[in-house]
Amino acid sequence: MNRGAWKKKLGNLARNTAAYYLLVLIGFVFLYPVIYMVSYSFMSASDLVNPLVKWIPSSLYLENYREAMEVLDFWNTLVKTFLATIFPALLQTAVASVVGYGLSRFRFPGKGLILAMVLATFIIPAQVTMIPQFLMFRDLHIVGSVVSFLLPASLGQGIRSSLFILIFYQFFRMMPRSLDEAAQIDGANALTVFLKIGVPSALPAYVVSLLFSFVWYWNETTLAALYFGNEFKTMLLALENFTATYQRLYPIDPYSQTGKSINEAITMAGTLLSVLPLLVVYAVFQRWFVESVDRTGITGE
């Protein structure tokens, strides 16, 4: 092997080594909080104060999870969170697809203005419209129920609905109009064309919209705290009050020195329980999600 070939081989080796090192470094930055959370959630109080125990607990201490599930009222809160997440996500996806299809396939007066208003709702911060929406929902007597999430989603004004409308708008614009014309020649009306041609062709956009909507509704705490109050607790709202709820369930009597005190391990267990459903959903739908993101050109936020 001549000298030029050796230089080329060493150059490729150096580039590959640098690339793998960078990928491992980035992966560690993302995985470190998860590894830390999982490791500490299984530690007992003695492990936490033991300087010799860093990452691997001396034993799998499951009492942290039992207490965390009791504090979160896990199963009841999980059901409420799914009600406040999956139904608004389904409604938002369905409405966004209809609006995006109408804007992309039909010509009508004011179409440009409606599209500009959709863009404006994406640009305007949610904090600007939060109080007027709350006052409107109060007058409609839907504050404290999941309807305060369902109603905006059904009208195309859910969490980041304008983004999903734009996704469907761009996706349907790429569809050749000859498909619509061929279906109309065969006697299909606009609704049939949408259901039989538009919906199957836009499955990647539906997957992306549904999963992103699910995650954003799950992670929403500001609007949930404002609209639901104390009457309808989601998982993350319960996590926000985790310490206060724990102290109420396990009060410390200063005179008899009884009771329990919250520690980092119990907090990590509660945090892991609150994000575990999202991790399960992503693990199940990972392949479809990655393929759909690739086909729609969405990189996330």
RADA-V929279 format. One line per field, one symbol per residue. ss: DSSP state (~ for helix, > for strand, _ for the rest). phi: phi as a letter, one per 40 degrees, with the letter a starting at -180 (. if undefined). burial: + if it has 24 or more other ideal C-beta (glycine too) atoms within 12 Angstrom, else -. A space follows every 10 residues. Layout:
BEGIN
ss: ???
phi: ???
burial: ???
END
This chain:
BEGIN
ss: __~~~~~~~~ ~~~~~~~~~~ ~~~~~~~~~~ ~~~~~~~~~~ ~___~~~~~_ __________ __~~~~~~~~ ~~_~~~~~~~ ~~~__~~~~~ ~~~~~~~~~~ ~~~~~_____ ~~~~~~~~~~ ~~~__~~~~~ ~~~~~~~~~_ ______~~~~ ~~~~______ ~~~~~~~~~~ ~~~___~~~~ ~~~~~____~ ~~~~~~~~~~ ~_~~~~~~~~ ~~~~~~~~~_ _~~~~~~~__ ____~~~~~~ _~~~~~~~~_ __>____>__ ___~~~~~~~ ~~~~~~~~~~ ~~~~~~~~~~ ~~~~~~____ _
phi: .ccccccccc cccccccccc cccccccccc cdcccccccc cbcccccccc cccbbbccac cccdcccccc ccfdcccccc ccccbccccc cccccccccc ccccbbbacg cccccccccc cccccccccc cdcccccccc gbcgbccccc ccccbgbccf ccccccccdc cccccccccc ccccccgccc ccccccbccc cbddcccccc cccdcccccc bcccccccgc cacccccccc cccccccccb ccccccfbhb bcbccccccc ccccbddccc ccccbdcccc ccccccgcbg b
burial: ---------- ---------- ---------- ------++++ ++++--++-- ------+--- +--++-++++ ++++--++-+ ++++++++++ ++++++++++ +++++----- ----+--+-- ++---+---- --++--+--- -++--+++++ ++++-+++++ ++++++++++ ++--+----+ --+------- --++--+++- ++-+++++++ ++++++++++ +-++++++-- -++++++++- ++--++---- ---------- -+++++++++ ++++++++-- +-------+- -+---+-+-- -
END
